[in-house]
Amino acid sequence: MALQEELKQQGNLLFKYRSYFPLSLLIFGIWMKIYQLHLIRETGETTPAKIMESAAIFVGLFGLFIRVFTIGYTPANISW
């Protein structure tokens, strides 16, 4: 029972702050991009790295589009 209560408390905490989590990912992503640009100046960037980065950005933006589309078409007063 203690484990269930602990998981419930953690779930409630994560649900409460769910809109702030993407901001931490954004800050981390900006930091990584700055680091990557610094590293590219020293070593140079290869074509596979450019393809992987473009694919990752596409997947991320596609996921964001799905989220925006879903939220836009969800009826009002539904929180489940």
PyMOL Python script that loads the backbone (N, CA, C, O; Angstrom):
from pymol import cmd

cmd.read_pdbstr("""\
ATOM      1  N   MET A   1       0.811  -1.196   0.000  1.00  0.00           N
ATOM      2  CA  MET A   1       0.000   0.000   0.000  1.00  0.00           C
ATOM      3  C   MET A   1       0.857   1.264   0.000  1.00  0.00           C
ATOM      4  O   MET A   1       0.478   2.273  -0.594  1.00  0.00           O
ATOM      5  N   ALA A   2       1.995   1.211   0.655  1.00  0.00           N
ATOM      6  CA  ALA A   2       2.853   2.391   0.702  1.00  0.00           C
ATOM      7  C   ALA A   2       3.354   2.747  -0.691  1.00  0.00           C
ATOM      8  O   ALA A   2       3.462   3.925  -1.034  1.00  0.00           O
ATOM      9  N   LEU A   3       3.659   1.741  -1.485  1.00  0.00           N
ATOM     10  CA  LEU A   3       4.135   1.983  -2.851  1.00  0.00           C
ATOM     11  C   LEU A   3       3.040   2.630  -3.700  1.00  0.00           C
ATOM     12  O   LEU A   3       3.320   3.537  -4.484  1.00  0.00           O
ATOM     13  N   GLN A   4       1.811   2.174  -3.551  1.00  0.00           N
ATOM     14  CA  GLN A   4       0.707   2.760  -4.303  1.00  0.00           C
ATOM     15  C   GLN A   4       0.502   4.225  -3.934  1.00  0.00           C
ATOM     16  O   GLN A   4       0.263   5.062  -4.805  1.00  0.00           O
ATOM     17  N   GLU A   5       0.594   4.531  -2.651  1.00  0.00           N
ATOM     18  CA  GLU A   5       0.429   5.922  -2.218  1.00  0.00           C
ATOM     19  C   GLU A   5       1.564   6.799  -2.737  1.00  0.00           C
ATOM     20  O   GLU A   5       1.339   7.934  -3.157  1.00  0.00           O
ATOM     21  N   GLU A   6       2.773   6.271  -2.705  1.00  0.00           N
ATOM     22  CA  GLU A   6       3.915   7.030  -3.206  1.00  0.00           C
ATOM     23  C   GLU A   6       3.785   7.289  -4.710  1.00  0.00           C
ATOM     24  O   GLU A   6       4.049   8.398  -5.176  1.00  0.00           O
ATOM     25  N   LEU A   7       3.382   6.275  -5.461  1.00  0.00           N
ATOM     26  CA  LEU A   7       3.189   6.445  -6.900  1.00  0.00           C
ATOM     27  C   LEU A   7       2.059   7.426  -7.187  1.00  0.00           C
ATOM     28  O   LEU A   7       2.140   8.205  -8.136  1.00  0.00           O
ATOM     29  N   LYS A   8       1.012   7.393  -6.378  1.00  0.00           N
ATOM     30  CA  LYS A   8      -0.094   8.324  -6.553  1.00  0.00           C
ATOM     31  C   LYS A   8       0.368   9.760  -6.297  1.00  0.00           C
ATOM     32  O   LYS A   8      -0.002  10.668  -7.041  1.00  0.00           O
ATOM     33  N   GLN A   9       1.166   9.970  -5.261  1.00  0.00           N
ATOM     34  CA  GLN A   9       1.677  11.308  -4.961  1.00  0.00           C
ATOM     35  C   GLN A   9       2.587  11.808  -6.084  1.00  0.00           C
ATOM     36  O   GLN A   9       2.504  12.966  -6.493  1.00  0.00           O
ATOM     37  N   GLN A  10       3.449  10.929  -6.575  1.00  0.00           N
ATOM     38  CA  GLN A  10       4.339  11.320  -7.668  1.00  0.00           C
ATOM     39  C   GLN A  10       3.553  11.630  -8.933  1.00  0.00           C
ATOM     40  O   GLN A  10       3.867  12.588  -9.639  1.00  0.00           O
ATOM     41  N   GLY A  11       2.543  10.836  -9.221  1.00  0.00           N
ATOM     42  CA  GLY A  11       1.701  11.080 -10.388  1.00  0.00           C
ATOM     43  C   GLY A  11       0.967  12.398 -10.292  1.00  0.00           C
ATOM     44  O   GLY A  11       0.877  13.136 -11.273  1.00  0.00           O
ATOM     45  N   ASN A  12       0.438  12.702  -9.110  1.00  0.00           N
ATOM     46  CA  ASN A  12      -0.248  13.979  -8.915  1.00  0.00           C
ATOM     47  C   ASN A  12       0.707  15.155  -9.087  1.00  0.00           C
ATOM     48  O   ASN A  12       0.333  16.180  -9.658  1.00  0.00           O
ATOM     49  N   LEU A  13       1.928  15.014  -8.600  1.00  0.00           N
ATOM     50  CA  LEU A  13       2.924  16.075  -8.745  1.00  0.00           C
ATOM     51  C   LEU A  13       3.277  16.291 -10.213  1.00  0.00           C
ATOM     52  O   LEU A  13       3.330  17.428 -10.683  1.00  0.00           O
ATOM     53  N   LEU A  14       3.516  15.204 -10.932  1.00  0.00           N
ATOM     54  CA  LEU A  14       3.839  15.317 -12.350  1.00  0.00           C
ATOM     55  C   LEU A  14       2.665  15.883 -13.148  1.00  0.00           C
ATOM     56  O   LEU A  14       2.868  16.663 -14.079  1.00  0.00           O
ATOM     57  N   PHE A  15       1.443  15.498 -12.792  1.00  0.00           N
ATOM     58  CA  PHE A  15       0.267  16.019 -13.491  1.00  0.00           C
ATOM     59  C   PHE A  15       0.100  17.509 -13.235  1.00  0.00           C
ATOM     60  O   PHE A  15      -0.269  18.267 -14.132  1.00  0.00           O
ATOM     61  N   LYS A  16       0.376  17.920 -12.003  1.00  0.00           N
ATOM     62  CA  LYS A  16       0.226  19.330 -11.641  1.00  0.00           C
ATOM     63  C   LYS A  16       1.177  20.222 -12.439  1.00  0.00           C
ATOM     64  O   LYS A  16       0.803  21.322 -12.847  1.00  0.00           O
ATOM     65  N   TYR A  17       2.407  19.749 -12.660  1.00  0.00           N
ATOM     66  CA  TYR A  17       3.427  20.561 -13.329  1.00  0.00           C
ATOM     67  C   TYR A  17       3.691  20.095 -14.763  1.00  0.00           C
ATOM     68  O   TYR A  17       4.776  20.333 -15.294  1.00  0.00           O
ATOM     69  N   ARG A  18       2.724  19.439 -15.394  1.00  0.00           N
ATOM     70  CA  ARG A  18       2.922  18.877 -16.727  1.00  0.00           C
ATOM     71  C   ARG A  18       3.159  19.937 -17.795  1.00  0.00           C
ATOM     72  O   ARG A  18       3.801  19.649 -18.806  1.00  0.00           O
ATOM     73  N   SER A  19       2.662  21.144 -17.601  1.00  0.00           N
ATOM     74  CA  SER A  19       2.846  22.173 -18.625  1.00  0.00           C
ATOM     75  C   SER A  19       4.216  22.824 -18.543  1.00  0.00           C
ATOM     76  O   SER A  19       4.636  23.483 -19.495  1.00  0.00           O
ATOM     77  N   TYR A  20       4.925  22.659 -17.430  1.00  0.00           N
ATOM     78  CA  TYR A  20       6.253  23.250 -17.279  1.00  0.00           C
ATOM     79  C   TYR A  20       7.372  22.311 -17.728  1.00  0.00           C
ATOM     80  O   TYR A  20       8.492  22.763 -17.967  1.00  0.00           O
ATOM     81  N   PHE A  21       7.093  21.030 -17.845  1.00  0.00           N
ATOM     82  CA  PHE A  21       8.116  20.064 -18.244  1.00  0.00           C
ATOM     83  C   PHE A  21       8.699  20.349 -19.621  1.00  0.00           C
ATOM     84  O   PHE A  21       9.915  20.260 -19.789  1.00  0.00           O
ATOM     85  N   PRO A  22       7.870  20.692 -20.622  1.00  0.00           N
ATOM     86  CA  PRO A  22       8.461  21.012 -21.938  1.00  0.00           C
ATOM     87  C   PRO A  22       9.414  22.206 -21.898  1.00  0.00           C
ATOM     88  O   PRO A  22      10.332  22.285 -22.715  1.00  0.00           O
ATOM     89  N   LEU A  23       9.214  23.130 -20.970  1.00  0.00           N
ATOM     90  CA  LEU A  23      10.132  24.268 -20.859  1.00  0.00           C
ATOM     91  C   LEU A  23      11.524  23.811 -20.451  1.00  0.00           C
ATOM     92  O   LEU A  23      12.523  24.339 -20.938  1.00  0.00           O
ATOM     93  N   SER A  24      11.588  22.833 -19.562  1.00  0.00           N
ATOM     94  CA  SER A  24      12.901  22.311 -19.171  1.00  0.00           C
ATOM     95  C   SER A  24      13.563  21.608 -20.349  1.00  0.00           C
ATOM     96  O   SER A  24      14.781  21.682 -20.511  1.00  0.00           O
ATOM     97  N   LEU A  25      12.770  20.926 -21.170  1.00  0.00           N
ATOM     98  CA  LEU A  25      13.324  20.297 -22.362  1.00  0.00           C
ATOM     99  C   LEU A  25      13.805  21.344 -23.363  1.00  0.00           C
ATOM    100  O   LEU A  25      14.820  21.148 -24.031  1.00  0.00           O
ATOM    101  N   LEU A  26      13.079  22.453 -23.467  1.00  0.00           N
ATOM    102  CA  LEU A  26      13.478  23.529 -24.370  1.00  0.00           C
ATOM    103  C   LEU A  26      14.815  24.130 -23.930  1.00  0.00           C
ATOM    104  O   LEU A  26      15.697  24.363 -24.757  1.00  0.00           O
ATOM    105  N   ILE A  27      14.958  24.375 -22.646  1.00  0.00           N
ATOM    106  CA  ILE A  27      16.216  24.921 -22.124  1.00  0.00           C
ATOM    107  C   ILE A  27      17.359  23.944 -22.392  1.00  0.00           C
ATOM    108  O   ILE A  27      18.440  24.353 -22.814  1.00  0.00           O
ATOM    109  N   PHE A  28      17.125  22.669 -22.150  1.00  0.00           N
ATOM    110  CA  PHE A  28      18.141  21.658 -22.418  1.00  0.00           C
ATOM    111  C   PHE A  28      18.483  21.603 -23.905  1.00  0.00           C
ATOM    112  O   PHE A  28      19.651  21.475 -24.272  1.00  0.00           O
ATOM    113  N   GLY A  29      17.462  21.701 -24.762  1.00  0.00           N
ATOM    114  CA  GLY A  29      17.692  21.671 -26.207  1.00  0.00           C
ATOM    115  C   GLY A  29      18.504  22.857 -26.692  1.00  0.00           C
ATOM    116  O   GLY A  29      19.376  22.705 -27.547  1.00  0.00           O
ATOM    117  N   ILE A  30      18.226  24.034 -26.157  1.00  0.00           N
ATOM    118  CA  ILE A  30      18.998  25.222 -26.537  1.00  0.00           C
ATOM    119  C   ILE A  30      20.443  25.074 -26.094  1.00  0.00           C
ATOM    120  O   ILE A  30      21.367  25.414 -26.833  1.00  0.00           O
ATOM    121  N   TRP A  31      20.631  24.566 -24.885  1.00  0.00           N
ATOM    122  CA  TRP A  31      21.990  24.352 -24.378  1.00  0.00           C
ATOM    123  C   TRP A  31      22.748  23.359 -25.267  1.00  0.00           C
ATOM    124  O   TRP A  31      23.923  23.565 -25.570  1.00  0.00           O
ATOM    125  N   MET A  32      22.074  22.290 -25.681  1.00  0.00           N
ATOM    126  CA  MET A  32      22.715  21.300 -26.539  1.00  0.00           C
ATOM    127  C   MET A  32      23.045  21.878 -27.913  1.00  0.00           C
ATOM    128  O   MET A  32      24.088  21.558 -28.483  1.00  0.00           O
ATOM    129  N   LYS A  33      22.169  22.725 -28.447  1.00  0.00           N
ATOM    130  CA  LYS A  33      22.427  23.330 -29.762  1.00  0.00           C
ATOM    131  C   LYS A  33      23.638  24.266 -29.692  1.00  0.00           C
ATOM    132  O   LYS A  33      24.459  24.283 -30.609  1.00  0.00           O
ATOM    133  N   ILE A  34      23.749  25.031 -28.628  1.00  0.00           N
ATOM    134  CA  ILE A  34      24.912  25.906 -28.457  1.00  0.00           C
ATOM    135  C   ILE A  34      26.180  25.074 -28.358  1.00  0.00           C
ATOM    136  O   ILE A  34      27.193  25.408 -28.973  1.00  0.00           O
ATOM    137  N   TYR A  35      26.133  24.001 -27.593  1.00  0.00           N
ATOM    138  CA  TYR A  35      27.286  23.105 -27.468  1.00  0.00           C
ATOM    139  C   TYR A  35      27.639  22.488 -28.818  1.00  0.00           C
ATOM    140  O   TYR A  35      28.814  22.380 -29.169  1.00  0.00           O
ATOM    141  N   GLN A  36      26.618  22.086 -29.573  1.00  0.00           N
ATOM    142  CA  GLN A  36      26.838  21.472 -30.878  1.00  0.00           C
ATOM    143  C   GLN A  36      27.476  22.471 -31.842  1.00  0.00           C
ATOM    144  O   GLN A  36      28.400  22.114 -32.572  1.00  0.00           O
ATOM    145  N   LEU A  37      27.004  23.702 -31.855  1.00  0.00           N
ATOM    146  CA  LEU A  37      27.588  24.719 -32.736  1.00  0.00           C
ATOM    147  C   LEU A  37      29.048  24.980 -32.386  1.00  0.00           C
ATOM    148  O   LEU A  37      29.877  25.185 -33.272  1.00  0.00           O
ATOM    149  N   HIS A  38      29.355  24.973 -31.108  1.00  0.00           N
ATOM    150  CA  HIS A  38      30.744  25.144 -30.675  1.00  0.00           C
ATOM    151  C   HIS A  38      31.590  23.955 -31.132  1.00  0.00           C
ATOM    152  O   HIS A  38      32.725  24.132 -31.575  1.00  0.00           O
ATOM    153  N   LEU A  39      31.040  22.750 -31.025  1.00  0.00           N
ATOM    154  CA  LEU A  39      31.762  21.545 -31.417  1.00  0.00           C
ATOM    155  C   LEU A  39      31.953  21.491 -32.935  1.00  0.00           C
ATOM    156  O   LEU A  39      33.000  21.049 -33.409  1.00  0.00           O
ATOM    157  N   ILE A  40      30.956  21.935 -33.697  1.00  0.00           N
ATOM    158  CA  ILE A  40      31.050  21.914 -35.158  1.00  0.00           C
ATOM    159  C   ILE A  40      32.174  22.825 -35.642  1.00  0.00           C
ATOM    160  O   ILE A  40      32.882  22.494 -36.593  1.00  0.00           O
ATOM    161  N   ARG A  41      32.335  23.974 -34.983  1.00  0.00           N
ATOM    162  CA  ARG A  41      33.407  24.885 -35.385  1.00  0.00           C
ATOM    163  C   ARG A  41      34.773  24.234 -35.254  1.00  0.00           C
ATOM    164  O   ARG A  41      35.686  24.530 -36.024  1.00  0.00           O
ATOM    165  N   GLU A  42      34.909  23.348 -34.280  1.00  0.00           N
ATOM    166  CA  GLU A  42      36.196  22.698 -34.056  1.00  0.00           C
ATOM    167  C   GLU A  42      36.412  21.491 -34.962  1.00  0.00           C
ATOM    168  O   GLU A  42      37.531  21.261 -35.421  1.00  0.00           O
ATOM    169  N   THR A  43      35.351  20.709 -35.231  1.00  0.00           N
ATOM    170  CA  THR A  43      35.527  19.448 -35.947  1.00  0.00           C
ATOM    171  C   THR A  43      34.897  19.413 -37.323  1.00  0.00           C
ATOM    172  O   THR A  43      35.342  18.639 -38.170  1.00  0.00           O
ATOM    173  N   GLY A  44      33.894  20.208 -37.578  1.00  0.00           N
ATOM    174  CA  GLY A  44      33.166  20.155 -38.845  1.00  0.00           C
ATOM    175  C   GLY A  44      32.006  19.184 -38.741  1.00  0.00           C
ATOM    176  O   GLY A  44      32.072  18.205 -37.998  1.00  0.00           O
ATOM    177  N   GLU A  45      30.939  19.456 -39.490  1.00  0.00           N
ATOM    178  CA  GLU A  45      29.740  18.619 -39.406  1.00  0.00           C
ATOM    179  C   GLU A  45      29.651  17.704 -40.629  1.00  0.00           C
ATOM    180  O   GLU A  45      29.966  18.117 -41.745  1.00  0.00           O
ATOM    181  N   THR A  46      29.229  16.486 -40.415  1.00  0.00           N
ATOM    182  CA  THR A  46      29.102  15.520 -41.501  1.00  0.00           C
ATOM    183  C   THR A  46      27.674  15.492 -42.017  1.00  0.00           C
ATOM    184  O   THR A  46      26.757  15.962 -41.344  1.00  0.00           O
ATOM    185  N   THR A  47      27.484  14.946 -43.201  1.00  0.00           N
ATOM    186  CA  THR A  47      26.153  14.860 -43.804  1.00  0.00           C
ATOM    187  C   THR A  47      25.205  13.975 -42.990  1.00  0.00           C
ATOM    188  O   THR A  47      24.054  14.370 -42.804  1.00  0.00           O
ATOM    189  N   PRO A  48      25.618  12.801 -42.493  1.00  0.00           N
ATOM    190  CA  PRO A  48      24.689  12.004 -41.669  1.00  0.00           C
ATOM    191  C   PRO A  48      24.212  12.756 -40.422  1.00  0.00           C
ATOM    192  O   PRO A  48      23.070  12.584 -39.997  1.00  0.00           O
ATOM    193  N   ALA A  49      25.071  13.579 -39.839  1.00  0.00           N
ATOM    194  CA  ALA A  49      24.656  14.352 -38.670  1.00  0.00           C
ATOM    195  C   ALA A  49      23.584  15.365 -39.043  1.00  0.00           C
ATOM    196  O   ALA A  49      22.642  15.583 -38.281  1.00  0.00           O
ATOM    197  N   LYS A  50      23.721  15.984 -40.211  1.00  0.00           N
ATOM    198  CA  LYS A  50      22.708  16.931 -40.673  1.00  0.00           C
ATOM    199  C   LYS A  50      21.385  16.225 -40.927  1.00  0.00           C
ATOM    200  O   LYS A  50      20.325  16.757 -40.596  1.00  0.00           O
ATOM    201  N   ILE A  51      21.436  15.032 -41.513  1.00  0.00           N
ATOM    202  CA  ILE A  51      20.217  14.262 -41.791  1.00  0.00           C
ATOM    203  C   ILE A  51      19.534  13.864 -40.486  1.00  0.00           C
ATOM    204  O   ILE A  51      18.314  13.979 -40.365  1.00  0.00           O
ATOM    205  N   MET A  52      20.310  13.397 -39.512  1.00  0.00           N
ATOM    206  CA  MET A  52      19.748  12.997 -38.220  1.00  0.00           C
ATOM    207  C   MET A  52      19.121  14.181 -37.502  1.00  0.00           C
ATOM    208  O   MET A  52      18.046  14.057 -36.916  1.00  0.00           O
ATOM    209  N   GLU A  53      19.782  15.316 -37.544  1.00  0.00           N
ATOM    210  CA  GLU A  53      19.235  16.500 -36.889  1.00  0.00           C
ATOM    211  C   GLU A  53      17.935  16.937 -37.563  1.00  0.00           C
ATOM    212  O   GLU A  53      16.971  17.278 -36.879  1.00  0.00           O
ATOM    213  N   SER A  54      17.901  16.929 -38.874  1.00  0.00           N
ATOM    214  CA  SER A  54      16.690  17.303 -39.599  1.00  0.00           C
ATOM    215  C   SER A  54      15.548  16.331 -39.300  1.00  0.00           C
ATOM    216  O   SER A  54      14.403  16.749 -39.132  1.00  0.00           O
ATOM    217  N   ALA A  55      15.856  15.048 -39.236  1.00  0.00           N
ATOM    218  CA  ALA A  55      14.833  14.046 -38.919  1.00  0.00           C
ATOM    219  C   ALA A  55      14.301  14.250 -37.499  1.00  0.00           C
ATOM    220  O   ALA A  55      13.097  14.143 -37.266  1.00  0.00           O
ATOM    221  N   ALA A  56      15.182  14.538 -36.565  1.00  0.00           N
ATOM    222  CA  ALA A  56      14.761  14.744 -35.179  1.00  0.00           C
ATOM    223  C   ALA A  56      13.867  15.978 -35.053  1.00  0.00           C
ATOM    224  O   ALA A  56      12.866  15.954 -34.337  1.00  0.00           O
ATOM    225  N   ILE A  57      14.227  17.042 -35.743  1.00  0.00           N
ATOM    226  CA  ILE A  57      13.399  18.255 -35.715  1.00  0.00           C
ATOM    227  C   ILE A  57      12.041  17.983 -36.348  1.00  0.00           C
ATOM    228  O   ILE A  57      11.020  18.446 -35.838  1.00  0.00           O
ATOM    229  N   PHE A  58      12.013  17.241 -37.448  1.00  0.00           N
ATOM    230  CA  PHE A  58      10.754  16.904 -38.103  1.00  0.00           C
ATOM    231  C   PHE A  58       9.858  16.088 -37.181  1.00  0.00           C
ATOM    232  O   PHE A  58       8.667  16.377 -37.065  1.00  0.00           O
ATOM    233  N   VAL A  59      10.409  15.085 -36.530  1.00  0.00           N
ATOM    234  CA  VAL A  59       9.616  14.247 -35.628  1.00  0.00           C
ATOM    235  C   VAL A  59       9.066  15.076 -34.472  1.00  0.00           C
ATOM    236  O   VAL A  59       7.904  14.927 -34.097  1.00  0.00           O
ATOM    237  N   GLY A  60       9.891  15.942 -33.913  1.00  0.00           N
ATOM    238  CA  GLY A  60       9.444  16.792 -32.814  1.00  0.00           C
ATOM    239  C   GLY A  60       8.328  17.739 -33.225  1.00  0.00           C
ATOM    240  O   GLY A  60       7.340  17.889 -32.506  1.00  0.00           O
ATOM    241  N   LEU A  61       8.483  18.379 -34.383  1.00  0.00           N
ATOM    242  CA  LEU A  61       7.449  19.296 -34.859  1.00  0.00           C
ATOM    243  C   LEU A  61       6.174  18.559 -35.248  1.00  0.00           C
ATOM    244  O   LEU A  61       5.075  19.080 -35.058  1.00  0.00           O
ATOM    245  N   PHE A  62       6.310  17.359 -35.786  1.00  0.00           N
ATOM    246  CA  PHE A  62       5.133  16.561 -36.118  1.00  0.00           C
ATOM    247  C   PHE A  62       4.364  16.181 -34.849  1.00  0.00           C
ATOM    248  O   PHE A  62       3.135  16.238 -34.828  1.00  0.00           O
ATOM    249  N   GLY A  63       5.077  15.800 -33.804  1.00  0.00           N
ATOM    250  CA  GLY A  63       4.433  15.505 -32.521  1.00  0.00           C
ATOM    251  C   GLY A  63       3.738  16.724 -31.943  1.00  0.00           C
ATOM    252  O   GLY A  63       2.643  16.615 -31.391  1.00  0.00           O
ATOM    253  N   LEU A  64       4.366  17.882 -32.066  1.00  0.00           N
ATOM    254  CA  LEU A  64       3.751  19.120 -31.589  1.00  0.00           C
ATOM    255  C   LEU A  64       2.486  19.423 -32.387  1.00  0.00           C
ATOM    256  O   LEU A  64       1.481  19.847 -31.817  1.00  0.00           O
ATOM    257  N   PHE A  65       2.531  19.208 -33.706  1.00  0.00           N
ATOM    258  CA  PHE A  65       1.350  19.423 -34.540  1.00  0.00           C
ATOM    259  C   PHE A  65       0.207  18.508 -34.107  1.00  0.00           C
ATOM    260  O   PHE A  65      -0.938  18.951 -34.024  1.00  0.00           O
ATOM    261  N   ILE A  66       0.500  17.248 -33.834  1.00  0.00           N
ATOM    262  CA  ILE A  66      -0.537  16.309 -33.395  1.00  0.00           C
ATOM    263  C   ILE A  66      -1.141  16.777 -32.079  1.00  0.00           C
ATOM    264  O   ILE A  66      -2.356  16.708 -31.894  1.00  0.00           O
ATOM    265  N   ARG A  67      -0.305  17.250 -31.166  1.00  0.00           N
ATOM    266  CA  ARG A  67      -0.804  17.725 -29.869  1.00  0.00           C
ATOM    267  C   ARG A  67      -1.708  18.944 -30.043  1.00  0.00           C
ATOM    268  O   ARG A  67      -2.781  19.009 -29.445  1.00  0.00           O
ATOM    269  N   VAL A  68      -1.283  19.900 -30.850  1.00  0.00           N
ATOM    270  CA  VAL A  68      -2.083  21.106 -31.072  1.00  0.00           C
ATOM    271  C   VAL A  68      -3.398  20.744 -31.751  1.00  0.00           C
ATOM    272  O   VAL A  68      -4.449  21.259 -31.371  1.00  0.00           O
ATOM    273  N   PHE A  69      -3.355  19.876 -32.738  1.00  0.00           N
ATOM    274  CA  PHE A  69      -4.557  19.446 -33.443  1.00  0.00           C
ATOM    275  C   PHE A  69      -5.533  18.755 -32.488  1.00  0.00           C
ATOM    276  O   PHE A  69      -6.734  19.025 -32.516  1.00  0.00           O
ATOM    277  N   THR A  70      -5.013  17.872 -31.652  1.00  0.00           N
ATOM    278  CA  THR A  70      -5.854  17.146 -30.706  1.00  0.00           C
ATOM    279  C   THR A  70      -6.494  18.080 -29.697  1.00  0.00           C
ATOM    280  O   THR A  70      -7.688  17.971 -29.421  1.00  0.00           O
ATOM    281  N   ILE A  71      -5.716  18.992 -29.146  1.00  0.00           N
ATOM    282  CA  ILE A  71      -6.251  19.936 -28.166  1.00  0.00           C
ATOM    283  C   ILE A  71      -7.294  20.845 -28.817  1.00  0.00           C
ATOM    284  O   ILE A  71      -8.290  21.203 -28.189  1.00  0.00           O
ATOM    285  N   GLY A  72      -7.063  21.215 -30.072  1.00  0.00           N
ATOM    286  CA  GLY A  72      -8.005  22.084 -30.762  1.00  0.00           C
ATOM    287  C   GLY A  72      -9.348  21.445 -31.032  1.00  0.00           C
ATOM    288  O   GLY A  72     -10.359  22.145 -31.085  1.00  0.00           O
ATOM    289  N   TYR A  73      -9.390  20.143 -31.202  1.00  0.00           N
ATOM    290  CA  TYR A  73     -10.641  19.455 -31.517  1.00  0.00           C
ATOM    291  C   TYR A  73     -11.239  18.693 -30.335  1.00  0.00           C
ATOM    292  O   TYR A  73     -12.214  17.962 -30.510  1.00  0.00           O
ATOM    293  N   THR A  74     -10.682  18.848 -29.153  1.00  0.00           N
ATOM    294  CA  THR A  74     -11.247  18.207 -27.967  1.00  0.00           C
ATOM    295  C   THR A  74     -12.402  19.054 -27.445  1.00  0.00           C
ATOM    296  O   THR A  74     -12.249  20.268 -27.307  1.00  0.00           O
ATOM    297  N   PRO A  75     -13.547  18.455 -27.151  1.00  0.00           N
ATOM    298  CA  PRO A  75     -14.677  19.231 -26.620  1.00  0.00           C
ATOM    299  C   PRO A  75     -14.327  19.887 -25.287  1.00  0.00           C
ATOM    300  O   PRO A  75     -13.460  19.407 -24.557  1.00  0.00           O
ATOM    301  N   ALA A  76     -14.994  20.962 -24.987  1.00  0.00           N
ATOM    302  CA  ALA A  76     -14.763  21.695 -23.739  1.00  0.00           C
ATOM    303  C   ALA A  76     -15.198  20.874 -22.526  1.00  0.00           C
ATOM    304  O   ALA A  76     -16.063  20.004 -22.631  1.00  0.00           O
ATOM    305  N   ASN A  77     -14.598  21.157 -21.392  1.00  0.00           N
ATOM    306  CA  ASN A  77     -14.931  20.551 -20.092  1.00  0.00           C
ATOM    307  C   ASN A  77     -14.699  19.056 -20.065  1.00  0.00           C
ATOM    308  O   ASN A  77     -15.419  18.332 -19.377  1.00  0.00           O
ATOM    309  N   ILE A  78     -13.715  18.581 -20.795  1.00  0.00           N
ATOM    310  CA  ILE A  78     -13.315  17.168 -20.737  1.00  0.00           C
ATOM    311  C   ILE A  78     -11.873  17.136 -20.244  1.00  0.00           C
ATOM    312  O   ILE A  78     -10.974  17.665 -20.898  1.00  0.00           O
ATOM    313  N   SER A  79     -11.659  16.517 -19.096  1.00  0.00           N
ATOM    314  CA  SER A  79     -10.312  16.485 -18.543  1.00  0.00           C
ATOM    315  C   SER A  79      -9.793  15.068 -18.369  1.00  0.00           C
ATOM    316  O   SER A  79      -8.797  14.861 -17.676  1.00  0.00           O
ATOM    317  N   TRP A  80     -10.425  14.118 -18.964  1.00  0.00           N
ATOM    318  CA  TRP A  80      -9.960  12.739 -18.839  1.00  0.00           C
ATOM    319  C   TRP A  80      -9.163  12.394 -20.021  1.00  0.00           C
ATOM    320  O   TRP A  80      -8.668  11.272 -20.127  1.00  0.00           O
TER     321      TRP A  80
END
""", "prot")
cmd.dss("prot")
cmd.show_as("cartoon", "prot")
cmd.util.cbc("prot")
cmd.orient("prot")
